Structure formats: structure tokens, C-alpha cells
Amino acid sequence: MPTISCHVLDTAQGLPAPNIDVSLFVLGQQQPIATGITDIDGRVVLDTSNQSIESNTLQLRFYTADYCLAQYKSAFYPFVDVHFTVDPEQGYHIPLLLSPYAYSTYRGS
């Protein structure tokens, strides 16, 4: 299984977003294969060492409600799902840029 990490940046404040729960799923499945919480720098590396998944589409779910309520007093996006296809020979870094009424993501390095 490839290494999967993510990074949440609060673009409204220009700061990392700590304490956001993140879960990794095989797309269409209910049980996460890895979970984590962003650290003070807004980063988390998900432990996928016990997984043996071939090339597949995965889903990262960022549970943003608590963070948004604390920072913006509302949670327009209570969670953000990002779907992506993996090659088991590569690592993946998926940043999430978050603001009160918008988000974007990209494949990082």
C-alpha cells in the first residue's frame, strides 16, 4: 500500500488547521482502512502498513465541522471527501485548502 499523507491549510487565516479527524476508505466501503488527526502543522500521515490494496480508488474524508465551527462560527462544509486513484508503487500527499465557503485540493509532493 502506498504512503498517504495529507495537509490541511486554513486559507482564510493563512495557517495550518490542527485537530481535524481524517479517515481513509476504499471507495464504496464503510469501514476506514486508516485514520488520523492533523497535528499542529495541519499534517497527518495515515498508517496503511497493514493494508494490501492493489491499484484502487480511495476516499479521504476530512471531518471539518468542529474546526469550522470553532474558527468561522459556522460549518458550511461539515466534511470534505476527496476521491483519488492510487498506484501501489507511489506515495501520495493530498493537501486540502479550506476556507469558510470554499475548498480545493491537489496532488502534492
N, C-alpha and C positions, 0 to 999 in steps of 0.2 A: 504494500500500500504506500502511496506517495506521502511525503510530508505535507501537511496542510497547516498553514498559519494564516492569521488574519489580523487586521489592524483597524480600529475604529477611530476616526478623527471627527471631532465636532467642528465643522467648518463655520458655524455661526460664531463660535468663540475663538477659533484658531488654536484649539487644544485637543489633546488626546481624550478619549472617552473611556474612563475606567469603569469597572464593575458591571459590564454588560455580559449577561449569560449568552453563550454561543453553543449551538448544537449542530452536529454533522450527521446527515442522514443519507442513505441510498435513496434516490428519488423514488417516491411512492411507498416507502416503508415508514412505519410508525415509531419504531424504536431507534433512537440515535446510536450511531456507532462510536461517537466520541463527543465529549462535552468539555467546556472550559469557561473561564471568566476572564474578561480583559483585565490586564494589570494596570498599574498607574500610568503606563505609557500607552494604554489602549490596545495592547498586543496580547495575543494568546496563540500558543502552538497546541494544536489538537493531537492527542496521543492516538495514533492509528496503528501502532506497532502490532497489535493483536488481530488486525484485520487482513484478510486476503481477498481483496476485491480486484477483479480484472478491470479493464477499461470500462468505465461506467459513468453515468450521470449522477452527480451528488448534489445535495442541497445543504447550504449553510443557512441556519436560522439565527438571526440576531434578535434577541428579546430586548427591544429598545424602550418599552413602555415606562419602566421605572426611571430610567435615565432621563427620558424626555420630560416626564412629569416633574422631576427634580430640577431640571435645567430650564425648561421652557414653560412650565405650568400647564402643559397640555401634551397629549401623545397622539398626534395625527397618525403616525405610523407606530402601532403598538409592537410590531415586529417587522423585520425585513428578511425576505427569503431570497437567496442568490443560488441559482442553478448553474452548474458548470460540468463539463466533461473532463475526465481525468485519463491520463496515460500513466500506468503504474511505474514507469521508468522516470517520471519527472516529479519535482516538488512544486507546490502551489502556494502562493501568497495572495490572499484576496482582501484588499483594503475596502472598507466601507466609509464613504464620506457622508456624514449625517448632519442635517440641519432641521429646524422645526417643520418645514413643509417640503423638503426635498431630500433625496439621497442619490448617490451614484456609487458605482463600483467599477473595478477594473482588475485585470490580472497584473499583479505586482511582481517584483523580483526578489 
